Each structure stands twice: as C-alpha cells, then as structure tokens.
C-alpha cells in the first residue's frame, strides 16, 4: 500500500517528513511518499464572507489534480488554508468515505491560533492525529465513541489533544477486516 502526500499551497517540507515517518509507524505495510508537485489552492473554494476555503471544493480539485497518480492507493492533501464545510464553522480535514482522497488543514492546529506560545511538538502531534483520522475515513472507518481513539470526532482542538494518534481495538479490528484496500 502506498500513500502519497500532496502539498496544497505552501507547506513546510519538514511537516511532510514528520507525517511520512509517523504514518508508516501507525499503518502496517504502508509506504509514504511526497508527491513532487504542489497543487495550488483553488480560488473557487474561497468564501470571502467567511474568509475560509470550502473543503469539499478543495477535495474535488485535489482529485482532478492527482487523478493520474494511480501508483498511490491513497492521497492525503496537506494545506495551511482554513477549511470549512457548509454546516460547520471549520473542519480540521475531510475525506472520501470510503475512498482514495483526504485532506487536512494545519491552520487551526498551531497553538498560536489559540493565543498560545508556538509549540512545534504539539503542532506536529495534532497534524499526525488529523492525518490518521482522515485516512481512517478513506478506509471506511466512521467516527468512534471512544474519546481516546484517533477516530473520535474532534469538535474542538481540546478533543484532538485528548485523543491519541492510534486506533482503539474496535477500529483496529475493522481495519483488519478492510485489509487496507
């Protein structure tokens, strides 16, 4: 199984390196690679009233942009844009359920967004949790009721900080049934 990491707009290489290294620790038999191209953030996704980007439009554009990347079983887009879906104030990410494509936003994962001091370690842990969560959706996992499972829905950054970057036993069983297909 291969997961491709796609920059959407400007994203630090060190963030992708961290995700690459740690995703292979969480998903068995998975190889992660960074796609050489960077996808521009689609202007059509921007909502000037909200000052945010519609995640579903970004995801649809990502699918068209990366469609020829058949060598990857999954493609995870990473962006610094602030994302939303119409019925929520914001989202940390979105994914096809199940499917091949997922996206995460780093915008609200930085402690400075919440008026706190920069904390690189915490920021990267949050990014990993959201990456694993969205990839979990592509493998057919729904939100989990276990608040420490990575598949628990994060209504706020507090939920993200509380949960682990790992799947609970029930979600692991479901993943084994899916066999990462």
Buried (B, 14 or more C-beta within 10 A) or exposed (E): BEBBBBBBBEBEEEBBEBBBEBBBEBBEEBBBBBBEEBBEBBEEBBEEEEEBBBBBBBBBBBBEBBEEBEEBBBBBBBBBBBBBBEEEEBBBBBBBBEBBBBBBBBBBBBBEEEEEEEEEEBBBBBBBBBBBBBBBBBBBBEEBEBEEBBBBEBEEBEBBEEBBBBBBEBBEEBBEEEEBE
